[in-house]
């Protein structure tokens, strides 16, 4: 996780981000949850669930006929 992103996390805040490969078709990622303690600012991270990255398509790709 980039340090500048973590530095912006408020005390008592939570960040949920996909971590892992974005290379399609082998785009398996894990949703990672990072919590920042509201009292001392300490951060803890945990891996939550597995997800798969699927690239968005533009309008032309969406309506193209399948061959």
C-alpha positions in Angstrom: 0.0 0.0 0.0 1.5 3.4 -0.9 2.7 5.4 2.1 1.1 8.7 0.9 -2.3 6.9 0.8 -1.9 5.5 4.3 -0.8 8.9 5.6 -4.2 10.3 4.6 -6.1 7.8 6.6 -7.8 9.6 9.5 -7.5 8.3 13.1 -10.5 6.0 13.5 -10.7 5.6 9.8 -10.9 2.5 7.6 -9.5 1.9 4.1 -10.6 -1.1 2.0 -8.6 -1.7 -1.1 -8.0 -4.5 -3.6 -4.4 -5.8 -3.4 -2.8 -8.1 -5.9 -2.4 -8.5 -9.7 -4.4 -6.4 -12.1 -3.2 -8.3 -15.1 -6.2 -9.8 -16.9 -7.1 -12.7 -17.1 -5.1 -13.7 -14.0 -6.3 -10.8 -12.0 -6.9 -12.4 -8.5 -6.8 -9.8 -5.7 -7.6 -9.8 -2.0 -9.7 -7.0 -0.4 -7.4 -5.7 2.3 -8.9 -3.8 5.3 -6.7 -1.3 7.1 -8.0 0.3 10.3 -6.4 3.2 12.1 -6.9 3.2 15.9 -8.7 6.4 17.0 -6.7 6.6 20.3 -3.1 6.1 19.2 -3.2 6.1 15.4 -1.7 2.6 15.1 -2.7 0.9 11.8 -3.7 -2.8 11.5 -4.3 -4.6 8.2 -6.1 -7.8 7.5 -6.8 -9.7 4.3 -10.6 -10.2 3.9 -12.0 -11.8 0.8 -10.7 -12.8 -2.7 -11.9 -10.8 -5.7 -11.2 -10.8 -9.4 -10.4 -7.7 -11.4 -12.5 -7.4 -14.5 -11.6 -4.4 -16.9 -14.4 -2.1 -17.8 -15.4 -1.9 -21.5 -16.4 1.1 -23.5 -19.7 1.4 -25.3 -18.4 -0.1 -28.6 -17.0 -3.2 -26.9 -20.3 -3.7 -25.0 -22.4 -3.8 -28.2 -19.9 -5.7 -30.5 -21.4 -8.9 -31.8 -19.8 -12.1 -30.5 -18.1 -14.1 -33.3 
